[in-house]
């Protein structure tokens, strides 16, 4: 029986239900097995939510295991960032933190067992020669000239590989399976290679390291994983996964189940290419808010709840497809709308002088913090003779459907008064630098006692009683829906970041902390950047208010 709580059913959960009902398993154990060679991205979040979510819903456990078998590309920085990201998403592995390197001695002994069974051999073909001998999809491979070495010779050579007697690339250990197998993965795959590189955990104890396919299935078995859930690119590798376990590890064996990885429009998922973006300075690091990394999304203002909701709602399937980025933004808006306090900010200020408002007077007006949350209460915002509005909220000669401020036109200021434009001030170059206006003192709070209506409400801040801020406006890093195709320099969006230095925000934001999120009324959702300080406020635009995905669904 499915004991899941909020997550929808899918083919993976159906398999688990069957395994529990048949008595094959009494407890469910899953794992999330990242390679510590980069930062986690939104695609990994789908796998994290799936594996940890299944363990949670079935009362089981989920292990966090680092596949640290390639010391050339692995760093402690990546291990620490991965743990931080998993915790940030809301999951905890408890005592179940493991490393593939924990099993190096055990894996070596199991490789020796394969040799003793006559099912593995040391090969001296180069990497290029191995590829040539492997054959093609339509032509079988041919045996290595070293394939029929004796067990004793293979044991001796493998031991000498471990002792470091051979150079890198000169010897590998290969499984002895079938060079004519229809599945090319089964044509004597490499199990161990020589790498004379210090390991971040084992130091120089090893100069041979196991390959992923050999390590992964045995690590799962050692940890008593019941369901090894991976993405579709490993479907062909399942035969090797099962073959290795059948040769050297007792039952019960983990069951490998494949699902479609996340493909998100306008988003790069290749860690190799993401590393290229970082190394070439195209972005400002792994946590650049334009990056699809979890650290980048966190810095931009995305919430763990929104990402978990997104992962649940896109579900899992066995067919690859592209998810529109606007759906991720839709999930984010739904969460931020409920949780983010409102404030007013003017990104491109235009000064308005209210000529009939008393000079030197400052009054405090009451504003609602979040209409979606009655418990959020209210705040006081200062109102004075000089205020700022958005430049785009004024037009000298407006078109028919422009209802904001224009000469002679009356508009409402949010939480304040009705004002009417009476004059426009220009600089020597003919640019509008100031608006003159009058206000109706009877319209305090935004309504007129005589019942007259206005067609537009503008946000604003008091000129002197506000704070200067830097605003960073982010857009997609790539101009094409599928950035996996094409050269990076051809598909980069030159307008992915716009920095506004002279924005103004409410005085109430003087004590904000990095990570604090707000809805700037009429503009969008913003997050305080780690670069921010009390003397230099910096906000990142998380997402705009316009929900394109929701509008598409309504058509």
CORSULGI-V495323 format. One record per pair of residues at least 6 apart in sequence whose C-alpha atoms are under 7 Angstrom apart, sorted by the first residue. I is the first residue (numbers start at 1). J is the second residue. D is the distance in Angstrom with one decimal. If there is no record, write none. Layout:
I J D
I J D
This chain:
1 17 5.7
1 21 6.7
2 17 5.6
3 57 6.1
3 58 5.6
4 57 4.4
4 58 6.1
5 57 5.8
7 312 6.3
10 316 6.6
19 25 6.0
20 26 6.1
27 60 5.8
28 55 6.4
28 58 6.8
28 60 4.8
28 61 6.7
28 226 6.0
29 55 6.5
29 60 5.7
29 61 5.0
29 62 5.7
29 225 4.9
29 226 5.2
29 227 6.7
30 51 5.9
30 55 6.4
30 61 6.4
30 62 4.6
30 63 6.3
30 225 5.6
30 226 6.4
30 227 5.7
30 228 6.4
31 51 6.2
31 62 4.9
31 63 4.4
31 64 5.8
31 65 6.9
32 48 6.3
32 51 6.5
32 63 6.2
32 64 5.1
32 65 6.2
33 64 6.1
33 65 4.7
33 66 5.4
33 67 6.1
34 65 6.8
34 66 5.3
34 67 6.0
35 66 5.7
35 67 4.8
35 68 6.0
36 66 6.5
36 68 6.4
36 74 5.2
36 75 6.5
36 78 5.2
36 79 5.4
37 73 5.4
37 74 4.6
37 75 6.5
37 78 6.2
38 78 5.6
38 271 6.4
39 78 5.9
39 81 6.6
39 82 6.5
39 286 6.8
39 293 6.4
40 82 6.2
40 293 5.5
40 294 6.0
41 292 5.4
41 293 3.7
41 294 5.1
42 292 5.8
42 293 6.0
42 294 6.1
43 261 6.9
43 262 5.2
43 269 6.8
46 311 5.3
49 308 6.5
49 311 6.7
51 62 6.6
52 62 5.5
52 91 6.7
55 61 5.0
55 62 5.6
62 93 6.1
63 93 5.7
63 96 5.0
63 97 6.1
64 93 6.1
64 96 6.4
64 97 5.1
64 98 6.2
65 97 5.9
65 98 4.5
65 99 5.2
65 100 6.9
66 98 6.4
66 99 4.7
66 100 6.1
67 99 6.2
67 100 5.1
68 74 7.0
68 99 6.6
68 100 5.8
68 101 6.2
69 100 6.9
69 101 6.8
69 209 6.0
69 210 6.4
71 197 6.5
71 198 6.7
71 199 5.1
71 200 6.9
72 197 6.6
85 294 6.4
85 295 6.9
88 304 6.6
89 304 4.8
90 304 6.9
100 219 6.6
110 248 6.4
112 155 6.9
113 248 6.9
114 120 5.5
114 248 6.9
115 121 6.3
115 151 6.1
115 154 6.8
115 155 6.7
116 151 5.9
118 151 6.1
119 175 5.9
119 176 4.7
119 177 6.9
120 173 6.8
120 174 5.5
120 175 4.3
120 176 4.9
121 147 6.3
121 154 5.6
121 173 5.6
121 174 5.5
121 175 6.5
121 176 6.7
122 154 5.6
122 157 6.7
122 158 6.6
122 171 6.5
122 172 5.6
122 173 4.5
122 174 6.2
123 146 5.5
123 147 7.0
123 171 5.6
123 172 5.4
123 173 6.1
123 174 6.7
124 170 5.7
124 171 4.7
124 172 6.7
126 169 6.4
126 170 6.6
133 141 5.4
133 142 5.4
134 141 4.3
134 142 6.5
134 179 6.9
134 187 6.5
135 141 4.0
140 179 6.5
140 180 4.5
141 179 5.0
141 180 5.6
142 179 5.9
143 179 6.4
161 208 6.9
162 206 6.8
162 207 6.2
162 208 5.8
164 207 6.2
168 194 5.0
168 195 5.9
169 194 6.5
171 193 7.0
172 190 6.6
172 192 5.6
172 193 4.8
172 194 6.9
173 190 5.8
173 191 5.4
173 192 5.0
173 193 6.7
174 188 5.7
174 189 5.5
174 190 4.2
174 191 5.3
175 188 4.8
175 189 5.6
175 190 6.4
175 191 6.5
176 188 5.1
177 186 6.3
177 187 6.3
177 188 5.4
178 186 6.3
178 187 5.2
178 188 6.3
179 187 4.3
179 188 6.3
180 187 6.7
181 187 6.1
185 236 6.9
185 237 6.4
186 240 6.3
191 210 5.8
191 211 5.2
191 214 5.8
192 208 6.5
192 209 5.6
192 210 4.4
192 211 5.6
193 208 5.6
193 209 5.8
193 210 6.7
194 207 5.8
194 208 4.4
194 209 6.5
195 207 5.2
195 208 5.5
195 209 6.7
196 207 4.8
197 207 6.7
198 204 4.9
213 241 6.6
217 241 5.5
217 245 7.0
218 245 6.8
220 254 6.6
221 253 6.1
221 254 6.1
225 254 5.6
226 254 4.6
226 255 6.2
227 254 5.4
227 255 4.9
227 256 6.0
228 254 6.2
228 255 5.7
228 256 4.5
228 257 6.1
229 256 5.8
229 257 4.9
229 258 5.9
230 257 6.2
230 258 4.9
230 259 6.3
231 258 4.9
231 259 4.8
231 260 5.5
231 261 5.4
232 258 5.1
232 259 5.4
232 260 5.4
232 261 6.9
235 258 6.2
238 256 6.7
259 316 6.4
259 317 5.6
259 318 4.9
260 316 6.7
260 317 5.7
260 318 5.1
260 319 5.7
260 320 5.2
261 320 6.9
263 321 6.5
263 322 4.9
263 323 6.0
264 322 5.6
264 323 4.8
264 324 6.0
264 325 5.9
265 322 6.3
265 323 6.1
265 324 5.3
265 325 5.4
265 481 4.9
265 482 5.9
266 476 6.5
266 478 5.8
266 479 6.9
266 480 5.9
266 481 4.4
266 482 5.7
266 483 6.1
267 292 6.7
267 483 6.5
268 483 5.9
268 484 6.3
277 283 5.9
278 284 6.6
278 285 5.3
278 286 6.4
286 293 6.8
286 296 6.5
287 293 6.7
287 295 4.8
287 296 3.8
287 299 6.7
288 296 5.0
289 296 4.4
289 297 5.8
289 299 5.9
289 300 4.8
290 296 6.7
290 474 6.6
290 476 6.8
290 477 6.0
299 515 7.0
299 529 6.5
300 527 6.4
300 540 5.9
300 541 6.9
300 542 5.3
301 515 6.6
301 517 6.6
301 526 6.8
301 527 5.0
301 542 5.2
302 332 6.7
302 542 6.7
306 331 5.5
306 332 4.8
306 335 5.9
309 331 6.7
310 328 6.0
310 331 5.9
326 548 6.4
326 549 5.2
327 549 5.6
329 543 6.9
330 547 6.2
330 549 6.4
330 550 6.9
338 372 5.7
338 373 6.7
340 517 5.9
340 518 5.0
340 519 6.0
341 369 5.1
341 370 5.2
341 518 5.2
341 519 6.2
342 369 5.1
342 370 5.7
342 518 5.8
342 519 4.8
342 520 6.1
342 521 6.4
343 506 6.8
343 518 6.7
343 519 6.2
343 520 5.2
343 521 6.1
344 459 6.2
344 460 6.4
344 461 6.7
344 505 6.2
344 506 6.0
344 520 5.2
344 521 5.5
345 460 6.8
345 461 6.7
345 504 5.7
345 505 4.2
345 506 6.3
345 520 5.8
346 388 6.9
346 389 6.1
346 390 5.6
346 460 6.3
346 461 6.9
346 503 5.7
346 504 5.2
346 505 6.3
347 390 6.7
347 503 4.4
347 504 6.4
348 390 5.5
348 391 5.8
348 503 5.8
349 388 5.5
349 389 5.6
349 390 5.2
349 391 5.9
349 503 6.5
350 388 5.3
350 389 5.3
350 390 5.8
350 391 5.2
350 433 6.5
350 434 6.3
351 386 6.9
351 387 5.8
351 388 4.6
351 389 6.6
351 433 6.9
351 434 5.0
351 435 6.2
352 386 5.8
352 387 5.3
352 388 5.8
352 434 5.8
352 435 4.6
352 436 5.8
352 437 6.8
353 385 5.9
353 386 4.6
353 387 6.6
353 435 6.2
353 436 5.0
353 437 6.1
354 385 5.2
354 386 6.3
354 436 6.1
354 437 4.8
354 438 5.0
354 439 6.5
355 436 6.7
355 437 6.1
355 438 5.7
356 438 5.6
356 439 6.7
357 385 5.4
358 385 6.7
359 385 6.3
361 384 6.1
362 382 6.2
362 383 5.6
362 384 4.8
363 382 5.6
363 383 5.3
363 384 6.8
364 380 5.5
364 381 5.4
364 382 4.6
364 383 6.2
365 380 5.3
365 381 5.3
365 382 6.2
365 383 6.9
365 415 6.9
365 416 6.9
366 378 6.5
366 379 5.7
366 380 4.7
366 381 6.5
366 415 6.9
367 378 5.4
367 379 5.3
367 380 6.1
367 381 7.0
367 415 6.1
368 377 6.4
368 378 4.5
368 379 6.5
369 376 5.8
369 377 5.8
369 378 5.1
369 379 6.5
370 376 5.9
382 462 6.4
382 465 6.5
383 462 5.6
384 462 5.9
386 462 6.2
386 463 5.5
387 460 6.6
387 461 5.6
387 462 4.2
387 463 4.5
388 460 5.5
388 461 5.4
388 462 6.2
388 463 5.8
389 459 6.6
389 460 4.8
393 404 5.6
393 405 6.0
394 404 6.3
394 405 4.7
394 406 5.6
395 405 6.7
395 406 5.4
396 406 5.7
396 407 6.5
398 406 6.9
403 455 6.0
403 456 5.8
404 411 6.6
404 456 5.5
405 411 6.2
405 421 7.0
406 421 6.4
407 421 5.1
407 422 6.1
407 423 6.8
408 420 6.1
408 421 5.2
408 422 5.9
409 420 5.4
409 421 5.9
410 418 6.5
410 419 5.5
410 420 4.2
410 421 6.8
410 454 6.7
411 418 5.5
411 419 5.7
411 420 6.5
411 454 5.7
411 455 6.9
411 456 5.5
411 457 6.1
412 418 4.4
412 419 6.4
412 446 6.1
412 454 6.7
412 456 6.2
412 457 4.6
412 458 6.2
413 446 6.8
413 457 5.6
413 458 5.0
413 459 6.1
413 460 6.9
414 446 6.6
414 457 5.9
414 458 5.8
414 459 5.5
415 445 4.9
415 446 5.6
416 444 5.4
416 445 4.8
416 446 5.4
417 439 6.5
417 440 6.5
417 441 6.9
417 443 5.1
417 444 4.9
417 445 6.2
417 446 5.1
418 439 5.7
418 440 5.8
418 443 6.0
418 446 6.6
419 437 6.3
419 438 5.5
419 439 4.3
419 440 6.5
420 437 5.3
420 438 5.4
420 439 6.4
421 435 6.9
421 436 6.0
421 437 4.3
421 438 6.8
422 436 5.6
422 437 4.9
422 438 7.0
423 435 6.1
423 436 4.9
423 437 6.8
424 432 6.9
424 434 6.1
424 435 4.8
424 436 6.0
425 432 5.9
425 433 5.9
425 434 5.0
425 435 6.1
426 432 4.5
426 433 5.5
427 433 6.3
442 448 6.5
442 449 7.0
443 449 7.0
459 521 6.8
461 505 6.7
461 506 6.1
465 507 6.2
466 504 6.2
466 505 5.7
466 506 5.0
466 507 4.6
467 504 5.4
467 505 5.2
467 506 6.3
467 507 5.7
468 502 6.2
468 503 5.7
468 504 4.6
468 505 6.4
469 501 6.5
469 502 6.3
469 503 5.2
469 504 5.7
469 505 6.7
469 536 6.5
469 537 4.8
469 538 5.8
470 499 7.0
470 500 5.6
470 501 4.5
470 502 6.5
470 503 6.2
470 537 6.1
470 538 4.7
470 539 6.3
471 499 5.8
471 500 5.0
471 501 6.5
471 503 6.7
471 538 5.9
471 539 5.0
471 540 6.1
472 497 6.7
472 498 5.8
472 499 4.6
472 500 6.4
472 539 6.2
472 540 4.9
472 541 6.2
473 497 5.6
473 498 5.1
473 499 6.3
473 540 6.3
473 541 5.2
474 496 5.5
474 497 4.7
474 498 6.7
474 541 6.3
475 496 4.5
475 497 6.4
476 493 6.9
476 496 5.7
477 492 5.9
477 493 5.3
477 496 5.3
478 491 5.4
478 492 4.6
478 493 4.9
479 491 5.4
479 492 6.1
479 493 5.3
480 491 6.3
483 491 7.0
510 534 6.5
511 534 6.8
513 528 6.6
514 528 4.7
514 529 5.3
514 530 4.9
514 532 6.7
515 527 5.8
515 528 5.2
515 529 6.4
516 527 5.6
516 528 5.4
517 526 5.7
517 527 4.4
517 528 6.6
518 525 5.7
518 526 5.4
518 527 6.4
519 525 4.3
519 526 6.1
520 526 6.9
523 544 6.5
523 545 6.3
524 543 6.0
524 544 4.1
524 545 4.6
525 541 6.1
525 542 5.4
525 543 5.4
525 544 6.1
526 539 6.1
526 540 5.4
526 541 4.4
526 542 5.0
527 539 5.4
527 540 5.2
527 541 6.5
527 542 6.4
528 538 5.9
528 539 4.5
528 540 6.3
529 538 5.6
529 539 5.5
529 540 6.1
531 538 6.5
532 538 4.7
